[in-house]
Amino acid sequence: MELISKTAEEVQFTSDMNISLANAIRRSVSEIPILAIYEADIYKNDSVLYDEIIAHRLGLIPLKNQKLKSGQNIELKLQVKSKEEDKRNVLSGDIDGDIVYPDMPLVLLENGQTLKLVARANVGFGKDHPRYNPGVIFYRHVPRIAIKGEGEKQSELAELYPLVFSFESGKLQVKNAHECTLDSEDFNDYPGVDISFSDSIVFSIESWGQIEAKEIFTEACKALKSNISEVTKVLK
């Protein structure tokens, strides 16, 4: 295993894990308990958007995750009025709650318009509704790139794919093979450059802000382990 990059929003590493295991972990992201807005009472909406569209946008706003008891929810209030002589952008940060990204636009209020609502959030799972997904996990095979003969003169590749190739001392070189998302057909016009794929994979986790990327991975593994344990108990 080799760590490629690690931030709160994204983690990327190479691994020799079996594809079946990688896919099981990927699918288990939808079984992580996540807080999200699931309904809203809209008391006044003078904007050009229908209530349903406003409610849909509210469900897409990432909230800082927290654990709630079964059946428990929290209320988040929003009341904004634009001035008579000016327009007003309603942002996610105008909601009274723990919002991850406060600058997400909801709607533009024209002069003197008002938006007033109370939203409710609960903890759910992405397998039941996408609003509860904390992010995404995906993977791809690590490419092997071979450069020989005429391939050493293919400077255009370094210009087109600067993250993958570099052109130094008159020769094309592989800079970062794991950044390559091309296949063999993409190199048909570049003789001397060949690509194949190993059994290793590049594993990527991206967070939408409710929890950190590394936590998405660990929580997905916990969910998978829990499901396996349940199956094992039944078989015993």
N, C-alpha and C positions, 0 to 999 in steps of 0.2 A: 504494500500500500504506500502511495506517495501523495502527500497533501499538495494540491496545486494552488488553491486560494481559500481564504477563510475570512469572512466578514459576518456581521449580524444578519445581513440580507442574503448572503450566498456562500455556500461551501461547495468546493469541487475537489475531488480526489480520484486517483486511479486505484483499482482493486482487481483481484483475481477471483472475486466471488462468483459463484454460479449464477447464470442469467435467471434461472427460476427463482433463486433467493432474492436477487435484485428486483425482480418484478413483484414478488410478494411484499417486499418492503415498500415499493412504490405504491401499490394498491392500499397498503395499510395507512397511508396518510389520511385517507377519508374516514379513519376510525379514531382520530385524535379529537378530544372534546375541545370545542372552540366557541367563544362568545361572539354572537352576531345579532343584529337587529332583525326581528322576524315579523313585526307588524307595527303600524303607526296609526294613531288617530289624528287626522288633519282637520283642525278646527277652522282655519282660514287659509285660503290659497288664492291670491290674486294674480299669480304668475301665469305665463302662457302655457306651462306644463300641466297636464292632468295630474290628479292626486296619485293615480297608479304609477305614473312615471317617477314622481317624487319618492314614493314608497320603495320602488325598485332601486333607485339610486341610494337610498338610505341603507338597504341591505348589502350594498357593495362596499360600504365604508368599513375598513378594518378597525376593530376596537382592541384596545389592550386586553389581552386575555386574562380571565380570572375564573376561579372555580366557584360554582354555585350549587346549592342543594337541588335535588330533583324537583322539578316543578317551579323553581324560583326564577324570577326575572328581575331586571332592573329597568327603571324608566330614565329616558333621556329627553330633555325638553329643548325645543328650539322656537324662538320667537324673534323675528327680524322684520323691521319696517324700513323701507327706503325713504329718504327725505323727499319732500315734494319737488325740490329743484334738482334732484340728482338720482342716478341709478345706483343699485347696490348688488354686488355679487354675494350670494349666500354661499358660504364655504362650510366644509365639514367641521372646522374649528368653532363655528357658531353654535354647535350642539353642546349642551351641558353634559359632558361625559369625558371619559378617557379615550380620546381619539388618537390613532397612530399618526395619521397624516392630516394636519389641520388645514391644509391649503387645497383640498379636493373640492372642485366646484360642484354645487348642487343645482343652482338655478340663478338666473339674473332677474332681479326685481326692477321694474320700471318705476318711474316717479310716483311715490306715495303708495306703492303696493306693499302687501304684508304677507308673510308666511308664518303660520303658528301651528305647531304640532307637538304631540307627545309620542315618542317611539319607545318600544319595549324590546329588550334584548334578552336572549337566553343562551344556554349552552347546548350545542347540538353537534352533529357529525356530518361530514361532507358526503357520506354515503346516502344521507337522507336529503340533503340540499346543498348545492355548491357554495352558498354563502358561508358555510361553516368550514370550508377548506382553508387551511393556514398557508398554503403554498403548493409547490409542485416538486416532485422528484422525477428525474429522467436520466437515462444513461445511453451510452453508445460505445461501440468497440474502439479500442485504441488503434490508430492506424500505424502501419509501418511504411515509411516512405524511403524508397531507394533512388539515389541519383547517380547516374553513370554516363559516360560518353557525352553525347550531345546535351544531356540534361544539365550539365554543369554550366551551359551557356544560356539557359532559359531565364534571363533576368526579369522577364515580364511577370513571372510568378511571384517574385519578391515584391513587385509593385502592386499586384492584384491582391496578394494575401500576405501582408507584412507581419502578421502575427505568427504565420506558419513558416515562412521562408525569409532568408536574408541573402543578399548578394555581396560577397566580400572577396577581395583579391581576385576578381574576375571569375568567381565560381559561385554557383547557386548552392546554398546550404540549408539544411533543415534547422529551423530555429526552435519551434515548439510543435511537435507532432500532434500532441493532444488537442491543439487548437484547430486541427484540420477536420472539416466536416464534408470533404469531397470524397468522391469514389473514383474508380478506375476510368470511367467514361469521361470525367472532367479533365483527364490528362491525355486524352487521345491526340490533342493538337500539340503536345509537348513531348516529343520522343526523348527517351532517356530518363524519364521520370515515371516511376512505377509505384503503385500503392497496393498494399494488402492489409489484412486486419488480423490482429492477435486475439487470443481468448480473453485478454484483460479488457476492462471497461473503464470509461471515464464516467464517474458517478457525480451528478450535480443535484444540489438542493437549493431551491429558491424560496424565500419567505415573502409573504405579503404583509408582514409587520406584526401580526398578532403575537407570534412567538419567534425566537431566533431560528435561523436555518439549522443550526446544530441540534436544537431541541426538536425540530421537526423529525430529524433522523432518529434520535433516541426514542421519542414518543411513538414513532411508527414501529420501531423494533419492539417496544413494549407491547403495543397492540397486537402485533403478530405473535409474540410469545404467549400472550394471554389466550389468543384463539387456538394456538397449538395445544396449550395446556387443557383447554376445555375438550378438545377432540380426544386427547390422551385419556382423560378421565372417563369419557364415554366408552372408549375401547376397552378400558380395564374392567 
